[in-house]
Amino acid sequence: MTIPDNVRADILAQALPYMKRFSGKTLVVKYGGAAMTNEGVRTTVAQDLVALSAVGIRTVLVHGGGPEIDSVLRRFGKEPTFVQGLRYTDEETMEVVQMVLAGKVNKDIVALIQRQGGRALGLCGADGGLLTARRFAKKGLDLGLVGEIQKIDRGVLDAALGAGYIPVVATVAMGEKDDERMYNINADTAAADIAVALGAEKLVLLTDVPGVLRDLEDASTLVSALPRTLIEEYLEAGIVSKGMIPKIECCARAIDGGVDRAHIVDGRSPHALLLELFTDRGVGTMIL
């Protein structure tokens, strides 16, 4: 499809004020799930990240990799186990999580960004003591080696950003003090905590739904802007339910920690990241 010159000019004119506003600011993007499985979409996400970096936005990518972990576990003859929708991580599973997230998935993303002309640096929580965690101990759940972040050394990320790199963070954390174990960290929660630690302007969750919908069967009911004060009301009314609950809670966590805006965007749509950040209407749900 050929885009008329006047439309191209209108797009650029609309984007320019946002580029100026966010230049020099920090953006944390969480990328995972079904949004990572389509190679074409993966490429456009990498292109968007490179574009953000090119206009001076300090961009950190935090990624998951659940489908890849499940695939490798099954190849090893081990069926993934979940407790109330959360992955149970025993020692064998933790070895696979560390191998897949900090290894293959992380380096694949780094290489993809590099091929699109960016400069990316792959990290996991153990690198430079970036993420320190203790065992998850809430809600009476036993999730094995799933952790809660206790400390973030933002100096590791600041150094990478200051050198012009896009840090690509795999959410595997080291234990505290004498705890020599490694922990699997929920990527949404890790992204929110990293955004707070960096004093980020925005947190963007690239997921596999359009955003918050008043009617899950009708994409036209997308809630474009959602005040933080209404989140509990939406939860009680059941408008936010199932898999959207932890995502909206992570957005609230980031907002409560001082992040200016949080966004839930359908990462399967080409260039959704740029459309959400650099257009007046956006394409997902913005929590403010």
C-alpha positions in Angstrom: 0.0 0.0 0.0 1.3 3.5 -1.0 0.7 6.2 1.7 0.0 9.6 0.1 2.5 12.3 0.8 0.0 14.5 2.7 -0.8 11.6 5.1 2.9 10.9 5.7 3.4 14.6 6.5 0.4 14.6 8.9 1.8 11.5 10.7 5.2 13.2 11.1 3.7 16.5 12.3 1.6 14.6 14.9 4.6 12.6 16.1 7.1 15.5 16.4 5.7 17.0 19.6 5.8 13.7 21.3 9.3 13.0 20.2 10.4 16.4 21.6 8.5 15.8 24.9 10.0 12.3 25.5 13.5 12.9 24.3 15.9 12.3 27.2 13.2 10.5 29.2 13.2 6.9 30.2 10.8 4.3 28.8 10.5 0.7 30.1 8.9 -1.8 27.7 7.8 -5.3 28.7 7.7 -7.8 25.9 6.4 -11.3 26.2 3.9 -14.0 25.5 2.1 -14.3 22.1 3.6 -10.9 21.1 7.0 -12.7 20.8 5.9 -15.6 18.6 5.4 -14.0 15.2 8.7 -13.3 13.5 7.3 -10.4 11.4 5.9 -8.6 14.5 9.1 -9.3 16.4 10.9 -7.4 13.7 8.6 -4.4 13.9 9.0 -4.3 17.7 12.8 -4.2 17.2 12.4 -1.4 14.6 10.2 0.6 17.0 12.8 0.2 19.8 15.6 1.4 17.5 13.5 4.4 16.4 12.8 5.3 20.1 16.5 5.2 20.9 17.3 7.2 17.7 15.2 10.1 18.9 16.9 10.2 22.3 14.4 8.1 24.4 16.3 6.0 27.0 14.6 2.6 26.3 14.8 -0.5 28.5 13.3 -3.8 27.3 12.2 -6.4 29.8 11.2 -9.7 28.3 9.5 -12.9 29.3 9.5 -16.2 27.3 6.8 -18.5 28.7 6.1 -20.3 25.4 9.8 -21.0 24.8 10.2 -22.3 28.4 7.2 -24.6 28.0 8.6 -25.9 24.7 12.0 -26.8 26.1 10.6 -28.3 29.2 8.4 -30.7 27.1 11.4 -31.6 24.9 13.1 -32.7 28.2 10.1 -34.7 29.0 8.8 -32.4 31.8 5.3 -31.0 31.7 5.0 -27.3 32.9 3.2 -26.9 36.2 1.1 -23.9 37.2 -0.5 -22.9 40.5 -3.5 -20.6 40.2 -2.1 -19.5 36.8 1.4 -18.9 38.0 4.4 -21.1 37.0 5.7 -23.5 39.6 9.5 -23.4 39.4 11.3 -26.4 40.9 15.1 -26.7 40.6 14.9 -28.5 37.2 12.5 -25.9 35.8 14.7 -23.1 37.1 17.7 -24.5 35.2 15.5 -24.4 32.0 14.2 -20.9 32.8 17.8 -19.6 33.3 19.0 -21.3 30.1 16.1 -20.2 27.9 15.5 -16.7 29.2 19.0 -15.5 30.0 20.4 -17.5 27.1 18.6 -18.1 23.8 15.6 -15.7 24.1 17.7 -12.8 25.4 20.4 -13.2 22.8 17.8 -13.7 20.0 16.2 -10.3 20.9 19.6 -8.6 21.2 20.6 -9.9 17.8 17.3 -8.8 16.2 17.7 -5.3 17.5 21.3 -5.2 16.3 20.1 -6.3 12.8 17.7 -3.4 12.7 20.5 -0.9 13.3 20.3 -0.6 17.1 22.8 -1.2 19.9 21.5 -3.7 22.4 23.1 -5.2 25.5 21.7 -8.4 26.9 21.4 -8.7 30.7 19.9 -10.8 33.4 19.3 -10.0 37.0 22.6 -11.6 38.1 24.7 -9.3 35.8 26.2 -6.6 38.0 23.8 -7.5 40.8 21.0 -5.9 38.8 18.1 -7.8 40.4 18.2 -9.4 43.9 15.2 -11.4 45.1 13.8 -13.6 47.8 11.4 -16.4 47.5 7.8 -15.5 46.8 5.8 -15.7 50.0 2.4 -14.1 49.4 -1.1 -15.5 49.3 0.0 -18.7 50.9 1.2 -20.1 47.6 4.2 -22.3 47.2 5.6 -21.5 43.7 9.1 -23.0 44.3 11.9 -20.8 43.0 9.7 -17.9 42.0 11.0 -14.7 43.5 10.0 -11.2 44.6 12.5 -8.4 43.8 14.0 -6.9 46.9 16.7 -4.7 45.3 17.4 -3.2 41.9 20.9 -1.7 41.1 19.9 0.9 38.6 23.5 1.8 38.0 23.9 -1.2 35.7 21.1 0.1 33.5 22.2 3.7 33.7 25.7 2.7 32.5 24.2 0.8 29.6 21.8 3.6 28.7 24.5 6.3 29.0 26.7 4.4 26.6 23.9 4.4 24.0 22.7 0.8 24.4 19.2 -0.6 24.7 19.4 -2.9 27.8 17.5 -6.1 27.2 16.7 -7.7 30.6 15.9 -11.3 31.2 14.0 -11.6 34.5 16.2 -14.1 36.3 17.4 -12.8 39.7 20.0 -13.8 42.2 19.2 -14.5 45.9 20.0 -12.3 48.8 23.3 -12.5 50.8 24.0 -16.2 51.5 21.2 -17.5 49.3 23.0 -19.0 46.3 19.8 -19.9 44.4 18.5 -18.1 41.3 14.9 -17.1 41.1 12.3 -16.8 38.3 10.7 -13.4 38.4 7.4 -12.5 36.8 8.3 -10.2 33.8 5.3 -7.8 34.2 6.2 -7.2 37.9 9.9 -6.9 37.1 9.2 -4.3 34.4 7.0 -2.3 36.8 9.7 -2.4 39.5 12.5 -1.4 37.1 10.3 1.5 35.8 9.9 2.8 39.3 13.6 2.3 40.1 14.6 4.3 37.0 12.0 7.0 37.6 10.6 6.2 34.1 8.2 8.4 32.3 6.3 5.5 31.0 5.8 1.7 31.3 4.5 -0.1 28.3 3.2 -3.7 28.4 3.2 -5.3 25.0 0.8 -8.1 25.3 -1.7 -10.2 23.2 -4.9 -8.2 23.8 -5.9 -4.7 22.6 -6.0 -3.3 26.1 -8.8 -3.0 28.7 -12.1 -3.9 27.1 -15.5 -3.2 28.6 -16.8 -6.2 26.6 -14.2 -8.9 26.0 -16.0 -9.9 22.8 -16.1 -6.4 21.3 -12.8 -4.6 20.4 -14.7 -1.3 19.9 -15.2 -1.1 23.7 -11.5 -0.4 24.3 -10.9 1.9 27.2 -8.4 4.3 25.8 -7.6 6.2 29.1 -8.2 4.8 32.5 -7.5 6.9 35.7 -5.6 5.0 38.4 -8.4 5.8 40.8 -10.9 3.7 38.8 -8.9 0.5 38.7 -10.4 -1.0 41.9 -13.9 -0.2 40.6 -13.1 -1.9 37.3 -11.8 -5.0 39.2 -14.9 -5.2 41.4 -17.2 -4.8 38.4 -15.4 -7.6 36.6 -14.4 -5.4 33.7 -10.8 -6.3 34.4 -10.7 -10.1 34.8 -8.6 -13.2 34.3 -5.2 -12.6 32.7 -5.7 -8.8 32.6 -5.7 -8.6 36.4 -2.0 -9.0 37.0 -1.2 -6.7 34.1 -3.5 -3.9 35.4 -2.1 -4.5 38.9 1.5 -4.0 37.6 0.4 -0.8 35.9 -1.1 0.4 39.2 2.2 -0.6 41.0 4.2 1.5 38.5 1.9 4.5 38.8 1.9 4.3 42.6 5.7 4.2 42.5 5.9 7.5 40.6 5.8 6.4 36.9 3.8 9.1 35.0 1.9 6.8 32.6 1.5 3.1 32.0 0.2 1.5 28.8 -1.3 -1.9 27.8 -0.9 -2.4 24.1 -1.5 -5.2 21.7 2.1 -6.2 20.7 0.9 -8.3 17.9 -0.1 -5.2 15.9 2.8 -3.9 13.7 4.4 -0.7 15.1 1.9 -0.6 18.0 4.6 0.9 20.2 5.1 3.9 18.0 1.4 4.3 17.4 0.7 4.3 21.1 3.4 6.8 22.0 3.5 9.2 19.1 -0.1 9.6 18.0 -2.9 11.5 19.6 -5.4 8.6 19.8 -3.0 5.8 20.6 -4.0 2.2 20.1 -4.2 0.7 23.6 -5.2 1.6 27.2 -3.3 4.3 29.0 -3.4 4.3 32.8 -2.8 7.8 34.2 
